């Protein structure tokens, strides 16, 4: 992601330099500019509640999750119990295309409330009602004894498939 951001910055600087040497005609000034391009990967705000919460998380008394993934590589996840008591998780993330169609790899480095690393996969699904996300990660440092899911093995592959679909989370993008 960092390499991609540096590459994008370099391209923008080159484009700016080229524009300073070319003249614009009236037609160029009227071209529409997309000021809100489609976010890449999981960048955005997401909510998971009800039947979308992974069964494994429900066993740990989690009723709802709101996740904010910023384009600068930071995240804030707010986890709520059934009494609406919130726990905030903060850290950084790196996402990369996996080579398996539509499935991305993700590594999360949580800094608060405790330091840990989680790894996994996610998939963005375009629907008539907006974007949805299928998401599966597992804590890898300190290890909980489960290998992270892989894009090649697909969703439900945490621990080599030992957990099945119990660790698969579903989110809906918040567009408000």
N, C-alpha and C positions, 0 to 999 in steps of 0.2 A: 504494500500500500504506500509506504514511504517513497519507494522508487517511482511509483506511478505518479505521486504528487509532485516529486521533483521533475519528472519528465513533463508533466502538464505545465508546471511553472516555466520550464525552459521553453516549451512551445509558445506559451503566451508572451514571453519576453521577445522571442524571435519574431512573432507576429507583430508586436508593438513596434519593433525596430523596422520591419518591412513597411508598416503603415506610415511611418514618418517619412519614408522616401517615395511614397506613391500619392497621387492626388485622387480625390474622390469626386465623382460627378453626382448630380442630384439623384440619380437612380440608386446609387449605392447608399445614400443617406436614408432611403425609404425602405430598405430591407428590414423585415421584422427580426428582432433579436429575442431568442428564448431565454428569458431571465430566470426561469425556474425549470432547469432541465431535470429529467427523471433521476432520482437518487440512484446511486450504484450500490448493489449488494443490500445489506441490511441498514444502511444509513437512514435514519428516521426515528419515529416514535411508534411504539408497538404496545399492544395490550393482550394479555392472555387471562381468561377467566372462565369459570364454569367448566364445561366439559373439555375446553382447550388446555387446561392445566394438566401437565403430565401426571399420571397416576402415582408415580414415585414421589413427586412433590406434594401431592395431596396427603400422602402418608406422613409427611413432615409438617402438616398443618398449614400449608400454603394454599390460599384461596384465590389469589389474584397477583399478577405480575405486570408492572408497567416498565418498559425498557426504552431508554433513549440512547441511540447510537449516533454520535456526532461525526461529521466528516473529518474532524481533526484527530480521530482515533481514540477518543475517550467515550466512556459509557457511564450511565447511571441506571441502576436497576432498583426499583422499589417493589419489594415483596410484601404482601399483606396476608395476615392470618384471617380466619373467619370473623374475628372481632374488630377487623380493620386496623390492627396494630401493624405499623410499617417498619420494615428493616431496609436500610439503604445500602446498596453495594456499589462501590465506585472503583473504576480502574481504566485500563487502556485495552484496546483490542487490535488485532491484525487479521484481516480477512484476505483470502486469495482464492482465485478460481482453482478448482481441484483437477480439472481435466475430465471430470465426469459431467456430462451435460446438466446444466442448471443447479448443480450442487457445489457449494463453496466450503472451503475449510475456514475455521476460525480458531484463534488462540486468544484467550482473555487473561490478562494479568491484573487481578484484583488487588487494590491497595488498601481498601477500607471496607468493612470494619476489621478484616484480617487480610494478610497477604497470602495469596494462593494463585495457582495457575489452573485454568481449565482449557480443554481442547475439544473440538468437535466439528460438526457440520451444520449447514443450514441450506434451505432452498426457498427462493422467493417465487411465489405463485401469483400470476396476474389473473384476477377474477373480474367479473362484471361489476362487483362492488368495491374494487380496489385491490391493493396488494395484501397477500397473506404470507406467512412464513412458517415453515416447518423447521424445527430447531432441536438439535440434540448435542449436548455437551456433558463432559464429566470432568471432575476435578482430577488433575494429574500430578500436582505438586503442592503440598504433600499428597502422595498417592492414596487413593481410597481402595486400591487393589483392582481397579477395572481399567482395561485399555480403552482409549477413546474410540468413538465410532469413526468409521472411515467412509469416504465417498464411494470407494470401490465396493464395499460391503453393503452400503446403503443405510437407511434409517432402521433403527432397531439393532445396530451392530455394536453398541457399547458392551465391553467385556466379551467380545467375540460372539455377541448375540445372547449372552446370559440374561440380560434384562429385558430382552424383547422390546416391545413398544412402550414399556412402562416409563422410559426416560425420554420419550419424544414429546415435545412441547409444540403447541400451535399458537400463533400470534396473528392479530389483525392490525394493520397499520392504522394509526390515529392520524387523520388528515385535517383536523380542526385547526 
